[in-house]
Amino acid sequence: TPIAIAVAERLQAHGKTVHFLTRGYGGNEHGPLLVDVNQHTFEQVGDEPLLLARTAPTWVARDRVKGAEAAVVGGAEILVMDDGFQNPTLIKDLSLVVVDGGFGFGNRRLLPAGPLREPLERGLARASGVVVLGRDRVNVGEVLPPTLPRLTAWLRPGLEAESLVGRNVVAFAGIGRPDKFLSTLKDLGARIMAWHPFADHYPYAASDIQPILDEAYALHAVPVTTAKDAVRLPKDQRQQVTILTVKAVWDNEEPLTRLLEPFLSS
């Protein structure tokens, strides 16, 4: 999602009208539906669309073709999908595969034996480029075709990170790799007093969060979580938690500029 937002912001900076199109994983709305962050909840549209909608108009649609048609009617010049690489119903002009530099492609086996949804070679053959997110600790480059453009990006913590330096924190997160959030807090210099990982997209109830808030109070610590988790918190409890945001930044913007050039000049 941070990479999708970064790409959209680059296109917007060149005057392009960008809309996001997403399935809305975890939500019960089938769409096409234009997300309203002041009205919709994660139970309706999922957590990631609520983050995307802060940057550009965001459409949730199980049927991507109908969603794309609705977005075009709504004024979209360019559609950015953060979850549609393996959806065959729309022809893509540009496809980026985003790889966690600390995990790579895992054991390179297909589900359920591994993390892949399709053979690696077949997927990479459709890619316009690969984005390695974070330090490449598992030699992702070894399995990439030599002609496939490779980009590197990092997740930079937001300004609120300064308030956590040297502070006692009680952290919790329900994201794809919650340990990455824990590592970020440690790298900032926060003192981890307690840590509570949850499953990705976990639908928090008040009974899940209140013990964490009580624990933080008892330990004279700050309860902290991610922006993706925050949209799934009960509103009154969300106000009691520090939210650490992140932004994707490019190690070298030139490869991205080359890939986006056809869209920037059209």
N, C-alpha and C positions, 0 to 999 in steps of 0.2 A: 504493500500500500504506500509506504513512503516513496518508493521509486515511481509509482504511477503518479503521485502528487508532484514529484520533482519534474517529470516529463511534461505534465500538464502546465506547470508554472513556466517552463521554458517556452512552450508554445504560446501561452498567454502573453508572455513578455514580447512576443513578436506580433501581437495583435490578433491572434487566432481565437475564435470562439470555441472553447473546448467543453465538452460534456463527458462525464464518466458514465459508463454502462457496466452494470454488475449484476450478478445473479441474486445477491443479497443473502449469502449463506447464513443460516440460522434464523432468518425472518420468515414470517408466515404469509407475507404478501407475494402474490404471483406477478403483479404488474401487467403492463408497464406502469410504473408509478414514479413520479418526480419526488425525490426525498425532501422533506421539510424538517430541518433539524429542530425546529421549535414545536413541531407537532408529532413527528413519528418517533417511535421507540425502537430499541434493538430487537424486541420481540416481533415487531412488524417488518423491519427492513434489514436486520442484521447490524452488527457493530461497525464493520468497515465502511459501509455506505454513509454512516453518520460522520465518519472522519473525512471521507472524500468530499462530502457536500459542503464542507467548510471552505473548499478551494474552488469548486466549480459545480454547476448543476449536475445532479447525479440521478440516474435512472436505474431503478431496480426492475428486472424483468427476467423471469424464468425462460421466456421465449426471446432470445437475443435479437432475432429479426424484428419482432414487433417493438422491442425496446429501442432498437436503432432507428426504426421508422418514426417512433414518437420523439426521439431526440432531434432528428432532422427537422421535423415539423416545429419543434421547440426552438430551432435556431442554431443547432450544432453544426459547425464546420468540420470538426475533427472529434472522433470518439476515442476515448482512452479506456481500455478494459484492463482491470487489474487481476482478473481471474478467468480469462477466456482463451488461453493459449490452446487448450485442447477441445474447445468447442468449434465444430466444423461448420456451423450454420452461417457464419459471416466470413467473408474473405478479408484477410488482414493485409494492410499495406506495409506494416512493420510489426515484428514480433520480437520482444526481448525476453529471454529466459533469465530470471533472477535466482542466483545461487548463494546460499549462505556460505561464506568463506570458512566457517568453523565446522560445517557439516558436509558440504559438497553434495554429492548424489548418494550419500550413504553407502550401502553395500552394492548399489547399482542393480538391485533386483526389483522385480515388479511386485506390486501388492498381491497377496499379503506378506510375502517373504521379505519385502523391502519397501522403500518409500516411493518407488516410481510407478506412474500410471501408464506408461508406455515404454518400449525400449528406448534407451538413451539415444542411440544413433538416429532412430526415426524422428524423435522429437527435435534434436539439434539440427537435423536436415531442414526443418521448417523455420528455424530461428534466423533472424536478421543479425542478432548479436547476443552476447551473454554478459550480464552484469554480475560481477562477484561482489557481494556485500560484506564488507569487513576484510580483515586480514585473511589471506588464503593459507589456511593452516593444513589443508588436506590435499594440496596440489591439484586443484580443479583443472588447471591448465593442461595437465597431462592427458585428459580425456577429450579435450576440445579440438575440433578440426582446426588445423593451422590457419585456414583462410577465414574463420569465423571471427568477426570483430569482438574484442573483449574490452569491457569497461569495468572500472573499479569505483565503488561508492562506499561511503561511510555513513553511519548514523551519528549525527552530532546532537548531543542533548541540548534542550532549550535553555532559556535564561534562568528558569526556576532551579536549574542544577546548582547555581551558586549558593542557594540557601541551604543546600544539603551537605555542603562540604564540612566535614568534622562533626556533623550532627548524628545523634542516635536515631536510627530509623527502624520501623517495622514494615517490611516490604511484602507485597503480594502481587501476583500476576497470573493471568490465564491466557497465555499467548502460545504460539507455535513452539518456541523454545524459551521458556521462562527463565532458564539459567542465564540467558544473554542479558536480561534485565538486571539480574543480580550482579553480574559482572560489571555492568555499566555503573551501578551504584558504588561498587567497591572501587572502581577506577576513579570515580569522582572524589573519593575520600570520605564517603559516608560510612558510619559505623553500623554494621548490620546487627541489630539486637535480636531479631526474629525474622524468619522467612517462610512464606506460605505460597507454594506453587499450586496452581489450579490447571485444569484441562483447558485447551484452546477454546475460545468462545463460551466459556463457562457462564451460565445464567445466574449471576449472584442473587441471593436472597438476603434480606436484612439480617437473618439469623447467621449467615456466613460472615458478614462484615462486622457486626457488633462486637463479637469476641476479639477481633483484630484491633478495633478501636479501643476497647477496654485494655487490651494488652499493651498497646502503645502508650496509653495514659499511665499505666502502672510502671512502665519502664522509662518514663519521661522521654519518650521517643516520638518521632513524626511518622504517621502512617503514610506510605507512598505507594503509588502504582503507576501503570502506563495510561496513555490517553485512550488506547483501545479498550482497556479494562474500565476506564472511568465512565464510558457511555453505557456500561452495563450495571452500574451501581445505582441503588435507590437514591433518589435525588437528595434527600436530607443527609444521607451518609456521604454522598459524593462531596458535599461542601466541607466535610471534615478531613478529607484526604488530600495530600499534596500530589499533583499529577505531573509526572515527568514526561514532557514531550520530546520527540526526536525529529530531526529533519535530515533527509538524505542529501549529502554533498558529494560532488564528483571529484575523484582524484585528478582527473584530466578531462576537461570538458570537450576537447577537440573531437574524440570519437563519437560522442553523442551529437555534436553539431553536424558532423558528416552524415550520420544516420537520419537526422531530422531535416536536413537541408531541402529535400524535395517538398516537404510540407511547409517549410518556412518561406520558400520562394514562390509557392503557388498561390 
